[in-house]
């Protein structure tokens, strides 16, 4: 039954919606082997979405929509200018820092690309930044979103792999910061080379303090969410409720940039996104069950032979596959497909599932800024009013930096695992 996997990718290449492709392949496999198992199909689909942890997905999507429309991104950008705007390539660094802050609020790359790009690309154009450089940087910086918690990608991986979402959230901090630092070094070099600057001097203390106070309510939110999870006050799922309530209060009653009329559009967009994700998870659950029933992961292990027994080679092969897949499969779909395929292999090789979750998330989010189907590329190209091809000159070095960070994360597991282990030691969990 191993031939079902190339059939699945064949359907994806033919542009069959991935949720339907997963369901069709699973059903075909059942019909050709044990038709009596068809009675299990509704049960497996429903069982896959009957998870308390999945409630966090629509909640964080809703929180992200509320924050995007509630004036938070503008304040984060202003504060980021105070922090790094005076450096060479200052506005480019503002894009990266603001994306990291925004990521800690929404956990989604598309929202970060749209919100940060919409405000920063016109400003960078006024300061004579190369448009291809600016647009590609917004696209690659946005990929930090699904790594720094909260992260919808890590929630889905945690549900599918039965791994602690709290551990995944904590593990994502350092890798996300490393991705940001790598892009900042590139921006600094380009700023020096092209004399890019946002402002000529450091902010005055009073100016910095006002910017900090203005952005403080937005900056406090990730501390509340992660602090609550770490301290055990609420679970990762319950933190989604906290995020929504906090975002509504700040957007409607403090910043006063979110109206009841805006909420209608927010709820509609959240409902559409959630419905597509939940349907995908349901068919992915059927696919996962069929893989396990037919022992397909073991067949993969036998096919890989010595590679499956060597963690270094296994991770290299998986990285290559995920990087390639991320260029034409959206992140959420890829997590649903590859987690059940690769997780048994990596656990058998002694690789920590939390570490693997971060590796998978970084791999697939890099794909969001990689041609031909990198979604953040199309978002920023539309905002900048250029063709995607015009970004390539600067895009490929930036993607190269992210891949270098990926390799560091892959082969130094302590980068991802130190904070979760420290957390368990401190709180004895």
N, C-alpha and C positions, 0 to 999 in steps of 0.2 A: 504493500500500500504506500510505499515511499514515493511512488509516482504522483500521488495527489499533491505533493508540495510544488513540483514544477507546473502542474495544472493550475494551481492557485495563482502563481505568478503570471502564468499565461493569461488568465482571465483579467488580472489587474492591468497587464499591458494592453489588453483590449478595451480598457476603460470601463470594465464592469465595476459598479460601486463595490468597495471592499467588503462591506457588510454582507452584500448579496453573494459575493464570491466565496466568502468563508462559509456561508450557509449552504451554497450549492455544492461545494467540494465535499463538505461533511455529509450531506444527504446522498450524494452520488456514491461515496464510499460505503455508507450504510446499505444502500440498495444493492450494490454489487457484492457485498459480503454477507450481511445478516439483515435482511429486510425486516425481520421481527423487531429489530432495535428501533424502528421508526417511532414506536410508541414512546420512546424516551426523549424524542426531539423537543416537544413543548416543555417537558420537565427540565431539561438541561438549559434551554434558553431562559426560562423564567428563573431557574435557580442561579444563573449567572448574574442576574441583575438584582436578585434579592439579597443585597448586602448593605448593611448599615454604613460601612465605610464609603460606599458610592454616593451617599447623600452629600458628601463634601464636594463632589464635582459640580452640580448645579449651583451650590452655595458660593463656591469660589468664582464660578463664571459670573454669577449675579453681582458679587462684590466687585469684581473687575470692571463690569459694565458701569456700575454706580460710580466707581472712582474715576473712570475715564471721563465721565460726563460731569463730575462734581467739582472740577477746578483743581484737583489735586496735582495733576501732571504739570500745570503751569507753575505751581509753587515749588515743586521738586526741581524743575529746571532752573528757576531763579536761585535756589539754594546751591545747586550744583555749580552755577557760575561763580558764586562766592568762593567755593572750595578750589576749583581748578581753572577757572576762566582766564586767569592771568598768565598761565603757562604757555609755552609755544604749542600751537595746535589747541588752544584753549577751548574753542567751541566744540571741536571734535571730542575732547575729553569730557566736556559737559554732556554730550550725547551719551557717552559710555557710563558716566556716573549716574546720570538721570535714569538711564535704562536699568541699572542695577537697583536703584531705589524703587523704580516703578515695578521691577520684577518682584521685589519683596512685598508688593501690595497686590499684584494681580496674578503672577505666576504664568502668564501667557505671552508668547512671542508676538503674536499678531497685534494684540492690544498695545504692547510697548512700541512696536514699529509705527502704528498709526498715530498714537498719541505724541510720542517724541518726535517722529518725523514731521508731523503736521506743524509743529511749532519750530523745530530747529532747522529744517532744510531751508525755509525762506531766510532765516537769520544768517545761516552760513553762506547763502548765495549773496546776500548784501555785503558780506565781509570778503567776497571774492575767493571763497573756497571752491575748489574744483567740484563740480556737481556730481561727477561719477564717484569721487572719493567720499563725499558727504553721504550720498544715497547708499553706497555699499556699506559704509560704517554704521548707519542706522540699522540696516538689515542684519549685519553680523552682531551688533550689540544687542539687538532684540532677542537673539538666541539664548542669552543668559537667563531670560525669563523663566523657562521651564526647569532651571537648575536651582536657583536660589529660592528657598521656600517662601510662601506655599506654592506648590507645583501640581497642576492637574496630571501631568505625565507621571510624576512619582506616586500620586494617589492611585492611578490606574495600575501601575506596576505593582504597588503594594498589595492591591486587591487580588490581582491575577496570580502573583507569586506567593501570596500569604506571608508577606514580610511586613514588619512594623512600619507604618507610615511615618510615625514620629521619628524613628531612627533614620529613615530616608530623608526626611526634612532636615534633620540636623547634619547629616552627611553631605548635603548639597551646598552648604555655606562656602567652604573653602574652595571646592572646584569652581563654583560660580565666580568667586572673587579672583581666582587665578585667570579665568577667561577674560574678565574685565581688565586685569592688570596687563595681560598680553596685548590686548587691543590698545591700551593706553600707551604702552611703549611704542607701538607702531605709529600712533597719532602724534606722539611727541617728536619722533624722528621726522615725520612728514611736516609737522609744524615748523621745525628748525629749517628744513630744506626749503620750504616755500614761504617762510615768514608769516605763517598763519597765527593771528592772535585775536582774542576776544576782548581783552581789556589790558591796559598798560601796567597796572599796579595791583597790589594786594588790596582787598576791601578794607575800609576803615573799620575799627572794632564795632562802632555803633551800627554801621551798615550790615556787617556780618551778623550781629545779634538780631537785628530786625528780620533778616532773611531766615535765620534759624527759628525764630519764634513763629514766623509765617508758615514755615514748613513743618513745625514740630508735631502738629496733630497727625500729619500724614506719616512722619517718621516713626511715631510711637506705635502705630498699628502693627507692624511686623513684630515689634518687641512684645506686644500684648499677646499676639497669636503664638509665637514660638515660646515665649516665657510661660504662657498658660499650659502648653503641651509638656514642656520640660518639667514644670513643677507639679504636674498631675492635676491641675485645677479642672482642665477639660481635655477631651481627646482631640486628635487631629480632625475628626469629623465634626465635633461640636465647635471647633475653632472656626469652621465655615460660617456658623450662625453668628458668632461674635464678629467676624469680619463684615458680614452683611449689615448687622445692626450698627456697628461703628461707622461704616461707610455712609449709611443713610443719615445718621445724625450729623456727621461732619458735612456732607454734601448739601443737606437740606436746611439745617438749622445753624451751622457755624459759618461755612463759606457761602451758603445761600445761593449756590449756582445750579442746584438741582431742583426741578419743580415736579409736581404731580404729573404734569403732562409728559415730562421726560421719562417718568417711571413706566408709562405704558410701553414705550419703545424698548426700554430696558428689559422688561419682563418678556416681551415678544421675542427679542433676540436671544435671551437666555433660554427660553423654551425651545426655540429652533435648534440651538446648539446642543442642548441637553438631550433632546429627542434623538438626534443623529448619533451621539456618543453612546447612549443607552442601548439603542438598537445594535450598534456595532459590538458592544460588550456582550450582548445576548448571543449573537451568532458566533462570536469568538469563544464564548464558553462552550458552545456545542462543538466547535472545532477542537478545543483543548481536550474535552472529554473523549472525543473520537481518537485523537492522537494517543491518549493514555491507554484507551481500551485496546487499540491495535499495536501498542508498544512501539510506536514509530520513533520516539527519542532514542531507544536502544538501537534501532536499526541505523539511525544517524551516527551514533557512537561507533558502531562497527564499520560504517563506511569511512569515517575519518581516521580510524585505526590509531596509529601512534600519536597523531596530532591531538586526539581527544584526551590522551593521558598526560600531555605536556601542557601545563597551564600557560606558559609563555606563548607557545605556538597556537594554542586554542584561542586565547584572547586576541592574538594578532589576526587569525582567520575571522573571528566573530566581528572584530572592528572593521575589517575590510568589507564584510558582507553588510553590516549595518550602515556604514558610510555610503555604500552604493545604493542600498535600499532607501535610505533617507532622502536621496535625490529625487525619487519618484513616488514615494509612498508617504502620506502624511503621518505625523509623529504618533498620534493616538492609534491609528490603524496598525502602524508598525509595532508598537508595544503589544497590541493584542495578538499579532501574528507570531512575533519572534520570541516573546517571553516563554510560551510553552515549549517552543522548539529548543531553545538554548539553555534554559534554566536547569534541566536535568543534567546537561553536559557539564556546566560550570560547577554545580554542586558536587558532582562526582569527581571533578578535578580538584576539589578542596578550595574553591573560590567562594568568598563570602557573598551571599545573595544581596546584601545591602551595597557592597562594593560593585557588584555586577549591575545593580539597578542604576547607580550613578553613571557607570560606563555606558549603559544603553541610552540613558537620557541625554548625555552629552553627544554621543554619536548621532542620534536621530535629530537633535536640535540643530547640529551643524548642517544637516541636510535641509533645514528650513531656509538656509541662506546659500544653497548650492544649486546651480542649474542642473537639469532643465526646469524643475517644478518647485524651486524654493519659494515658498509662499511669501516670506518677508521681502524677497527681491521685488515681487510684483507690487506689493503694497507701497514700498518706497519709490519704485519707478513711477508709479501712478502719481504720487505726491510731488515728486521732483520733475515730472513731465519729461522723462527721458526714456530711452529704450534700455532694457535690461543689459544688452550687450555693452552699453557705454560704461557700465560699472566694472566690467571684467578686469581691467588693468589694475584696479585697487582691490577688487574682491578676492582674487586668488591669493595674494599675500596675506590678507586677513583670515581667509579660511585656512591657509597653511599654518598660521599662528594658532588657531583654535585646534587644529589637528595635533600640533605639537603639544599643546596643553592636554589634549585627550590622551596622548601616549604617556605623559607624565602621570596622569591620574590612573591610567590602566596599570602601570608597572610599579607604582608606589602606593599600595592600597591604604597606607596610613593616612594619606591626604584625605581620604573619604571616611575612614573608620576611626580616626583618633577621637573626634568630638563625640560620636555615639558611645564609644567605650568609656570616655571620661564621664559622660552623663550617667552611664550605668554605675560607675564606681562611686560617684558623688551621691547618687540617690538610691544606691543599693537595689537596682531593678534588673 
